[in-house]
Amino acid sequence: MITKESLVFMSNSLDAIRNKKIKVNLATSMLNQAVVIIGGFIVPRLILNAYGSQTNGLINSITQFLGIISFLDMGVGMVVTSTLFRPLAQNDSIKISEIISSSDKFYRKIGCILLLYVGILSIFYPAFIAPYLPKSYVILLIFIISIELFSQYFLGITDLYLLTAMQESYVQYTVQTITYLFSLMVSIILIVNHSSIIIVKACSSFFLALRPVIIRLYIQRKISINRFQKYREEPISQKWYGIGQHISFVVLQNTDAVILSLFRNLSEVSIYAVYNMVIIGIKAFISSATSSVMPAFGDLFARDEMIKARNIFNYFEWLIHNVIVLIFGCTSVLLLPFVMVYTNGINDVDYSQPVFAFVITLANAMHCIRLPYNIIIKAAGKYKETQGSYYISAVSNVVLSIILVNRYGLVGVAVGTLISMAFHTFWMVIYQSANIIERSLSIFGKQLSVDFLIFIIAYKISMYLYYVPDNYFEWIKNALITFGIWSICVVIINMLFYRHNIGILLKRGAMR
């Protein structure tokens, strides 16, 4: 007979396991993002200095064009992760094998289509986007940059979704960190020694392509899976309902650079890439922190622990909002001066774009604010019910960017992203409050008002004390002052409106 005490013990044990996995996943994710961010600053600067803005723009443009192939994922990856939560919780090995078998089959087809797409791109791109560059040079660069994608689709992408569902993303992050470090070191050595950019990208792609192989070896040791398991009915029941979310994600990640390539030039792509390099690093940091929690919410929903999920989410939402306000608030002040110091000595393009810097910061801050709500939707498996909003967000982003890019250039694509992200954030808040977490919208309204209050006060104080740095030392000094101002404003204002949450945060910090 199972007693009440034993049920409480099992529940506490599950909570302890979840908390431990979240901490390990978060720590390895943060380490991985720190390494990627540092490398993301080093390599582009070396490329700009050694090969020029045009080559930097070319590499980023090709990367974004290749990223379009991920449209064919159709959001299946997100659904695979969500579908795996319940069979993993129930130790249903047959169901797990069926899901993996279906997923592997799907991604092998995408790999074949990728091969065809690369062939088409190698004809289209040199002729229309970069006709002034040697054709063989551009084609070879396209094939080299695509190597990592081939390894993902033909071998390893399903394993990443399985690791996420198992709450063992730390394996993925560790492998990514180690292979990236090797890639980074080789790239630096080759660039410093004036090697061809073709050789640099080829060696870098080789190390990155090893990731799926290493992860597959781990999966084979960890869990017994029949990757060719037969099934009568499709095991991924909502297979096509994640397409809306996925299209929205791909549009956000790739279309700005593609639109600039088509309607402007590679020099503006290079400017966009330099600013976006910083933004990507910040977004990756915040996304890692939020995504590491998603499997835990998925597990809670799978076990119907809704009250616990709601209480955890309320605190999680508050914490993420404050992190976003703090980090992106500082970015709104520090991004432009950092880019000017970073590109000092690069005179072939004007990298001073103050309006673009501010708008792209706001647009991506809005993107990150929506992450907690997006995670809840994915963890609950509400793909079919929410896909319409993702279509609207994606289409509005593309249409607005195309309309605005000819007149406003870089600022135009940033404004398109800002408007579409704002719409989608409010829609998701309304949906998950009514249908998943089931809480009053006034909770979000209060949080957003506090965010806005912090931003206005801290931004005005920061700009009053701001001075233009001439080097990295002065920029770091300025950054520390700015961070201090924003941190003080965040703490004081939250003490006024969220004293209880501050108490919980301090208590958890003391327990560690």
Buried (B, 14 or more C-beta within 10 A) or exposed (E): EEEEEEEEEEEEEBBEEBEEBBEBBBEBBBBBBBBBBEBBBBBBBBBBEBBBBBBBBBBBBBBBBBBBBBBBBBBBBBBBBBBBBBBBBEEBBEBBBBBBBBBBEBBEEBBEEBEEBBEEBBEEBBEEBBEEBEBEBBBBBBBBBBBBBBBBBBBBBBBBBBBBBBBBBBBBBBBBBBBBBBBBEBBBEBBEEEBEBEBBBBBBBBBBBBBBEBBBEBBEEEBEBEBEBEBEEEBBEBBBBBBBBBBBBBBBBBBBBBBBBBBBBBBBBBBBBBBBBBBBBBBBBBBBBBBBBBBBBBBBBBBEBBEEBBEBBBBBBBBBBBBBBBBBBBBBBBBBBBBBBBBEEBEEBEBEBEEBBBBBBBBBBBBBBBBBBBBBBBBBBBBBBBBEBBBBBBBBBBEBBBEBBEEBBBBBBBBBBBBBBBBBBBBBBBBBBEBBBEBEEEBBEBBBEBBEBBBEBBBEBBEEEBEEBEEEEBBBEBBEBBBEBBBEBBEEBBEEBBEEBBEEBEEEEEEE
